[in-house]
Amino acid sequence: MESTPIWQWSAVETAKAIKAGQASAEEVVTAHVERLRTANPPINSVVVDLTVQALEAARTADRRQAEGGELGSLHGVPITIKINVDVEGQANSNGVAAFRDNIAPADSAVVANLRGAGAIIIGLTNTPEFSLRAFTDNPLHGLTLNPWDAAVTCGGSSGGAAASVVSGIGAIAHGNDIGGSLRGPASWNGLATIKPTQGRVPAFNPSAPVERPPMAQLMSCQGPLAREVADVRLALEVMSRRDVRDPWWVPAPLAPAGTGGPVKVAVARIPSDLKRDGEVLALIDKAAGHLSDAGYDVSEVDTPDVSVALKLWADLIATEIATLQAPQMREVASPDFLRALDGLLRMATILDGEAYMRAIAQRSRVLREWLAFLECYPLILAPVSVKRTPGVNADLAHDHAVGEILGEDMRFTAAISVLGLPAAVAPAGLIDGHPMGVQLIASRYREDLCLDAAAAIEARVGVLAKQLWAREGR
């Protein structure tokens, strides 16, 4: 570790080094600030620079340590925050130019938890307008590029978060997910992540003038992106701490009792109507082999109908947006966003009041089927996407592009969102120099199973970010 640049240290290594006195928080933050200055301009991942405040926070952290104060598990560790949650004194713009002056009066729940554990925020990361595209571009802060290849997307809506942390800007990146916004960027940037169970991580933005629609509350979740699974696990523990402002928060243990014996893994059989890329499926097969090698009981089986869950996700989220949010969006959003919004609405059925209530009721039946399946197979190995990484702003290619990307290519990703189940992503390898990840789905509050399996794959694939840095000669 002594010969490795500080900005390349994992979050776990960084926290240990600071607590052991091997490096000061100021030295660590300075290294990440310097890395930001070098790596960020070509990709535009961090769009609000908080490095001046970060260096002062680092000096305060060092004084606290010198005085023998209690140190949190992320003491001195540099992180980034996605620009769609509240950071006190900063604008929660959510990528929308009209919201550039939406100054947060206090920290959001997840930010308060991270700061409470000693993490130091070095910048805010980019997101598409309203965090409602799988591609990170907006008129306020511009386009974020994938550090591996500017010709393909970094994903969205946590695209800035993913691009920053894989580049070595911060040891952990905060993001969130309502239809794949953690999982897509993790897959396409070569990162690990966890979309937690709904209720695991508290969420609340003091700047929000109204509450989110009901199903958005049940589908949206906060989570970490990191280069290594151990860092995701550490960040999840911190993010999951109680905040009374979130009435959905659940005090569930992070390490429940084991399953007893080898864990059965269902490799999801791909629906016949999906066009798929053979090389992507080959990586999923390799990941299945890695799990088998690690002692998992792996078999390919039919999961409950993912198409039914996908339609529920699309109809419910589109109905809420069309009813409560689209009028404001159409007043302030860019033409590109409105094209993508219309694409999302086009892939769904906008429900009337009765149909909306029936769809919510049906969600319980569908979730029950998946939970019963997960009693037999505690883990599901599924694709994030059945195709390679899309090009930049591919959702604008034609009228039905959004439906093709979310409803077909990423069906297993969007569909799982409506169920509120935990899902991790582990990097599985490279295809033509572009990273590709796999998704690991478990039952409610079994993030531990997801992350254990992700770590088993990581142990055999390696940390892909190191290959990216090797290209730079690092």
C-alpha positions in Angstrom: 0.0 0.0 0.0 2.9 2.3 0.6 3.8 2.5 -3.1 0.1 2.9 -4.2 -1.1 6.5 -4.7 -3.5 7.5 -1.8 -6.4 8.2 -4.2 -6.2 4.5 -5.3 -6.7 3.2 -1.8 -10.0 1.5 -1.0 -12.3 3.2 1.5 -11.6 0.4 4.0 -7.8 0.9 3.5 -8.2 4.6 3.8 -10.1 4.5 7.0 -7.7 2.1 8.6 -4.6 4.1 7.5 -6.0 7.4 9.0 -7.0 5.8 12.3 -3.6 4.1 12.5 -1.8 7.4 11.9 -0.2 6.2 8.7 -1.8 9.2 6.9 -3.7 12.2 8.0 -7.1 13.1 6.8 -5.7 16.2 5.3 -3.1 14.2 3.3 -5.8 11.8 2.1 -8.2 14.6 1.1 -5.4 16.5 -0.6 -4.6 13.5 -2.7 -8.2 13.2 -3.8 -8.4 16.9 -4.5 -5.4 16.6 -6.8 -6.9 13.6 -8.5 -10.1 15.6 -9.0 -8.2 18.4 -10.7 -6.6 15.9 -13.1 -9.3 13.4 -13.7 -12.5 15.4 -13.6 -12.1 17.9 -16.5 -12.2 15.3 -19.3 -15.3 13.5 -17.9 -17.3 16.2 -16.0 -18.4 13.9 -13.2 -18.1 16.3 -10.3 -20.1 19.5 -11.1 -19.9 21.3 -7.7 -16.4 21.5 -6.3 -16.4 21.4 -2.5 -12.7 20.9 -2.1 -12.1 24.0 -0.1 -14.6 23.0 2.5 -13.3 19.4 2.3 -9.8 20.4 3.2 -11.0 22.4 6.2 -13.1 19.5 7.3 -10.0 17.3 7.0 -8.0 19.6 9.2 -10.9 19.5 11.8 -10.9 15.7 11.6 -7.2 15.6 12.3 -7.5 17.9 15.3 -10.3 15.7 16.6 -8.2 12.6 16.3 -5.2 14.3 17.9 -7.4 15.3 20.8 -8.5 11.6 21.3 -12.1 12.2 20.1 -14.3 9.4 19.0 -13.8 8.5 15.4 -16.5 7.2 13.0 -16.0 4.3 10.7 -15.5 6.6 7.7 -13.3 9.1 9.6 -11.5 11.2 7.0 -12.6 9.2 4.0 -13.4 11.4 0.9 -16.7 10.8 -0.8 -19.0 12.4 -3.4 -22.7 13.1 -3.2 -25.2 13.0 -6.0 -26.6 16.4 -6.7 -30.2 15.3 -6.2 -30.1 15.1 -2.4 -29.7 17.9 0.1 -26.3 19.0 1.3 -26.7 21.9 3.7 -25.9 25.2 2.0 -25.6 23.7 -1.5 -28.2 23.7 -4.3 -30.1 20.5 -4.8 -30.6 21.2 -8.5 -31.4 17.7 -9.6 -29.8 18.6 -12.9 -32.5 21.2 -13.6 -31.5 24.7 -14.5 -34.6 26.2 -12.9 -33.6 24.6 -9.6 -30.0 26.1 -9.5 -31.0 28.2 -6.5 -32.8 25.4 -4.5 -30.5 25.8 -1.5 -30.7 23.0 1.0 -31.5 24.2 4.6 -30.1 21.0 6.1 -28.5 17.7 5.2 -30.6 14.9 3.8 -30.9 11.8 5.9 -28.2 9.8 3.9 -25.8 12.8 3.9 -26.3 13.2 7.7 -25.4 9.6 8.2 -22.3 9.7 6.1 -21.1 12.9 7.7 -21.9 11.5 11.1 -19.5 8.6 10.4 -16.7 11.0 9.6 -16.9 11.0 5.8 -15.7 14.2 4.0 -17.6 15.4 0.9 -15.3 16.7 -1.8 -17.9 17.4 -4.5 -21.4 16.9 -5.9 -21.8 14.6 -8.9 -23.9 15.1 -12.0 -27.3 13.6 -12.8 -29.7 14.0 -15.7 -32.6 16.4 -15.3 -35.0 15.2 -12.6 -32.7 12.1 -12.3 -35.1 10.5 -14.7 -32.9 9.2 -17.5 -30.4 6.4 -17.9 -28.0 8.9 -19.4 -26.3 11.7 -17.6 -26.7 15.0 -19.5 -28.4 18.3 -18.7 -28.3 22.0 -19.7 -27.2 23.1 -16.3 -24.0 21.1 -16.0 -23.5 19.3 -19.3 -22.7 15.8 -20.3 -20.8 13.3 -18.2 -18.5 10.9 -20.1 -17.6 7.3 -19.3 -13.9 7.2 -18.2 -13.4 4.0 -20.1 -14.6 5.3 -23.5 -16.3 8.7 -24.3 -18.3 7.0 -27.1 -20.4 5.0 -24.6 -22.6 6.2 -21.7 -21.6 6.4 -18.1 -25.2 5.6 -17.4 -27.7 7.4 -15.3 -29.1 8.7 -13.2 -26.1 8.1 -10.9 -23.7 8.5 -13.9 -21.6 11.3 -12.4 -21.3 9.3 -9.2 -20.0 6.2 -11.0 -17.7 8.1 -13.3 -16.1 9.9 -10.3 -15.4 7.0 -8.1 -14.0 4.7 -10.8 -11.7 7.5 -11.7 -10.3 7.7 -8.2 -12.3 10.9 -7.2 -13.5 9.9 -3.8 -13.4 6.4 -2.2 -17.2 6.1 -2.1 -19.8 7.7 -4.2 -23.4 8.2 -3.1 -26.2 7.5 -5.6 -29.8 6.4 -5.7 -32.0 4.1 -7.7 -35.6 4.0 -8.8 -35.3 1.9 -12.0 -31.6 1.1 -12.3 -29.9 4.4 -11.5 -27.3 2.7 -9.3 -27.1 -0.6 -11.2 -26.7 0.6 -14.7 -23.9 3.1 -13.9 -22.1 0.4 -11.8 -22.2 -2.1 -14.6 -21.0 0.3 -17.3 -18.2 1.8 -15.2 -16.9 -1.4 -13.7 -18.1 -0.8 -10.1 -19.8 -2.6 -7.3 -23.1 -1.3 -5.8 -26.1 -2.4 -3.8 -29.7 -1.2 -4.4 -30.9 -1.8 -0.8 -34.3 -3.1 0.2 -36.9 -0.3 0.5 -36.7 1.0 4.0 -33.1 0.0 4.6 -31.5 3.4 4.1 -33.4 6.5 5.4 -34.3 9.2 2.8 -35.5 12.7 3.3 -34.7 16.0 1.6 -35.5 19.1 3.8 -35.7 21.3 0.7 -38.5 19.2 -0.9 -41.7 21.3 -1.0 -44.0 18.2 -1.2 -43.7 14.5 -0.6 -43.0 12.1 -3.5 -45.8 10.0 -5.0 -46.6 6.8 -3.1 -45.0 4.3 -5.4 -41.9 6.5 -5.9 -41.5 6.3 -2.2 -41.7 2.5 -2.3 -39.3 2.1 -5.3 -36.6 4.8 -4.8 -33.6 4.0 -2.5 -30.3 5.5 -1.6 -27.1 3.5 -1.9 -23.3 3.5 -2.4 -21.1 2.9 -5.5 -17.5 1.8 -4.9 -14.6 0.1 -6.6 -14.6 -2.8 -4.2 -17.4 -4.8 -2.6 -15.9 -4.3 0.9 -16.3 -0.6 0.5 -20.0 -1.0 -0.6 -20.6 -3.0 2.6 -18.9 -0.4 4.8 -20.9 2.4 3.2 -24.2 0.6 3.4 -23.7 0.1 7.2 -23.2 3.8 7.6 -26.0 4.9 5.3 -28.5 2.5 7.0 -28.4 4.2 10.4 -31.7 5.5 11.7 -33.1 8.9 10.8 -36.5 9.7 12.4 -37.4 11.9 9.4 -38.0 8.8 7.3 -41.2 6.9 8.4 -40.3 4.0 6.0 -37.0 3.2 7.7 -36.8 -0.3 9.1 -34.4 -1.4 11.9 -33.5 -4.6 10.1 -30.1 -6.3 11.0 -27.5 -6.1 8.3 -26.1 -9.6 9.0 -29.1 -11.9 9.6 -28.7 -15.6 10.3 -27.1 -17.7 7.6 -29.0 -20.0 5.2 -27.5 -23.2 6.4 -25.5 -25.1 3.8 -24.5 -24.0 0.2 -26.6 -21.1 -1.1 -28.8 -22.0 -4.0 -28.4 -19.6 -6.9 -30.9 -19.3 -9.7 -29.3 -18.1 -13.0 -32.3 -16.4 -14.5 -33.4 -17.8 -17.9 -33.6 -14.9 -20.4 -37.2 -14.4 -21.8 -37.4 -15.5 -25.4 -38.7 -12.1 -26.7 -35.5 -10.3 -25.6 -32.8 -9.7 -28.2 -29.5 -10.4 -26.4 -25.8 -10.1 -27.0 -23.9 -13.4 -26.9 -20.8 -11.9 -25.3 -22.9 -10.4 -22.5 -24.6 -13.7 -21.8 -21.1 -15.4 -21.8 -20.0 -13.1 -19.0 -23.1 -14.0 -17.0 -22.2 -17.7 -17.5 -18.7 -16.9 -16.3 -20.1 -15.2 -13.2 -22.2 -18.3 -12.6 -19.1 -20.4 -12.8 -17.3 -18.2 -10.3 -20.1 -18.7 -7.9 -20.1 -22.4 -8.4 -16.3 -22.4 -7.8 -16.9 -20.5 -4.6 -19.2 -23.2 -3.3 -22.6 -21.9 -4.4 -25.2 -24.4 -5.7 -25.9 -22.9 -9.2 -28.6 -23.8 -11.7 -30.4 -22.1 -14.6 -34.1 -21.8 -14.0 -37.2 -19.8 -14.9 -37.8 -17.0 -12.4 -41.3 -15.6 -11.8 -42.4 -13.6 -14.9 -40.2 -10.6 -15.1 -42.3 -9.1 -17.8 -45.3 -8.8 -15.4 -43.1 -6.9 -12.9 -41.7 -4.7 -15.6 -45.1 -3.6 -16.7 -46.1 -2.8 -13.2 -43.0 -0.7 -12.7 -43.6 1.2 -16.0 -47.4 1.7 -15.5 -47.1 2.8 -11.8 -44.1 5.2 -12.2 -45.4 6.7 -15.5 -48.9 7.2 -14.0 -47.5 9.1 -11.0 -45.2 11.2 -13.2 -48.0 12.0 -15.7 -50.4 12.9 -13.0 -48.3 14.8 -10.5 -45.0 15.8 -12.0 -45.1 16.1 -15.8 -46.8 19.5 -15.9 -44.0 21.1 -13.9 -41.4 19.2 -15.9 -42.8 20.4 -19.2 -42.5 24.0 -17.9 -38.8 23.9 -17.0 -37.1 20.9 -18.7 -35.0 20.8 -21.9 -36.2 19.4 -25.2 -34.0 16.4 -24.8 -35.4 15.6 -21.5 -39.0 16.0 -22.8 -38.2 13.5 -25.6 -36.9 11.0 -23.0 -39.9 11.7 -20.8 -42.3 11.0 -23.6 -40.4 7.8 -24.4 -40.9 6.7 -20.8 -44.6 7.5 -20.9 -45.0 5.8 -24.3 -43.8 2.5 -22.9 -46.5 2.5 -20.2 -50.2 2.6 -19.8 -51.3 5.7 -17.9 -53.8 4.4 -15.4 -57.0 6.0 -14.1 -57.7 6.0 -10.3 -59.3 2.5 -10.2 -56.6 1.0 -12.4 -53.9 2.6 -10.4 -55.3 1.1 -7.2 -55.6 -2.3 -8.8 -52.0 -2.2 -10.0 -50.8 -1.4 -6.5 -52.8 -4.3 -5.2 -51.4 -6.6 -7.9 -47.9 -5.6 -6.8 -48.4 -7.5 -3.6 -49.3 -10.6 -5.5 -46.3 -10.3 -7.8 -43.9 -9.6 -4.9 -45.4 -12.7 -3.0 -44.5 -14.9 -6.0 -40.9 -13.6 -6.0 -40.5 -14.0 -2.3 -41.7 -17.6 -2.5 -39.2 -18.2 -5.3 -36.4 -16.7 -3.2 -37.3 -19.1 -0.4 -36.2 -21.9 -2.7 -33.4 -20.0 -4.4 -32.1 -17.3 -2.0 -30.1 -15.6 -4.8 -30.9 -14.8 -8.4 -28.1 -14.1 -10.9 -29.5 -11.9 -13.6 -28.3 -9.4 -16.2 -28.2 -5.7 -15.6 -28.6 -5.5 -19.4 -28.7 -8.2 -22.0 -26.8 -5.9 -24.4 -23.5 -4.0 -24.4 -23.1 -0.5 -23.1 -25.3 2.0 -25.0 -23.8 5.0 -26.8 -24.1 8.5 -25.4 -27.7 9.7 -25.2 -28.9 6.5 -26.9 -32.4 7.0 -25.4 -32.9 9.9 -27.8 -32.2 7.8 -30.9 -35.9 7.3 -31.8 -39.4 7.4 -30.3 -39.2 4.0 -28.8 -35.6 4.0 -27.6 -36.4 4.4 -23.9 -38.8 1.5 -24.1 -36.2 -0.7 -25.8 -33.5 0.2 -23.3 -35.5 0.0 -20.0 -38.2 -2.4 -21.1 -36.1 -4.9 -23.1 -32.4 -4.6 -22.6 -32.6 -3.7 -18.9 -35.9 -5.6 -18.1 -34.4 -7.4 -15.1 -33.1 -4.1 -13.7 -36.2 -2.0 -14.0 -38.6 -4.8 -13.0 -36.8 -5.5 -9.7 -37.3 -1.9 -8.7 -41.1 -2.2 -8.3 -40.6 -5.1 -5.9 -38.4 -3.3 -3.4 -35.9 -6.2 -3.3 -32.2 -5.8 -2.7 -29.9 -6.2 -5.7 -26.1 -5.9 -5.9 -24.0 -5.4 -9.0 -20.6 -7.0 -9.4 -18.2 -6.4 -12.3 -18.0 -9.5 -14.5 -15.4 -8.5 -17.0 -14.8 -6.4 -20.1 -16.3 -6.6 -23.6 -14.2 -4.7 -26.2 -12.7 -2.8 -23.3 -16.0 -1.8 -21.8 -17.0 -3.1 -18.3 -20.1 -5.2 -17.8 -21.6 -6.2 -14.5 -24.1 -8.8 -13.3 -27.0 -8.4 -10.9 -27.5 -10.4 -7.7 -31.0 -10.3 -6.3 -32.1 -11.6 -2.8 -35.1 -11.5 -0.6 -36.0 -8.5 1.6 -33.2 -7.3 3.9 -30.8 -9.9 2.7 -28.2 -7.5 1.3 -25.6 -9.6 3.0 -26.3 -12.5 0.6 -26.1 -10.1 -2.4 -22.8 -8.7 -1.2 -21.3 -12.1 -0.3 -21.9 -13.3 -3.8 -20.6 -10.1 -5.3 -17.4 -10.5 -3.3 -17.0 -14.1 -4.5 -17.2 -12.9 -8.1 -14.9 -9.9 -7.4 -12.3 -12.3 -5.9 -12.1 -14.1 -9.3 -12.5 -11.2 -11.7 -10.5 -8.6 -9.8 -11.1 -4.9 -9.3 -11.7 -3.5 -12.8 -10.8 0.1 -11.9 -7.2 -1.0 -11.6 -7.3 -1.9 -15.3 -8.6 1.6 -16.1 -5.8 3.2 -14.2 -3.3 0.9 -15.9 -4.4 2.4 -19.2 -3.3 5.8 -17.8 0.1 4.4 -16.8 -0.9 4.6 -13.1 
